Amino acid sequence: MDRAVTAKEDLASRRRNAALQRQSFDGDDLASVSLQQLWFTRCSFRGADLRHATLDGCHFKLCDLRGANLRGASLRGISLAGCDLTGADLREADLTGARFGQVRTGIPPHGLTNTTGIKLDNAILRDLELDQVIGWPITE
């Protein structure tokens, strides 16, 4: 019998710069997954476990990452445009060179990245770029 492929195995097997659209990874165990600069559009990662994942150079456009656990993840050079990160855990994550931006929808605040309530304790924020982000600056 063939064993079902997990979401983690499926994502890890994708070639560099592969594009994924409208897929749900809600609540999935993606801890320690290593991705090849994938492009996500309108994908959902609500409550997904992405602890210690390597997402360097990945692009997220209009994605839902509410409540995602990205603690200790490598997010170097990641691009988040029009994404919802409300309540996401990015403690100890490496956000070096990451870009949090917007998607021009013509209907603000739609298309703006939302960082309301994210946790950034001990995160590396070197060369972080922000463009019209909701919920920033982070206040304790």
Secondary structure, 3 states (H helix, E strand, C coil): CCCCCCHHHHHHCCCCCCEEECCECCCCECCCCECCCCEEECCECCCCECCCCECCCCEEECCECCCCECCCCECCCCEEECCECCCCECCCCECCCCEEEECCCCCCCCCECECCCCECCCCECCCCEECCCECCCCCC
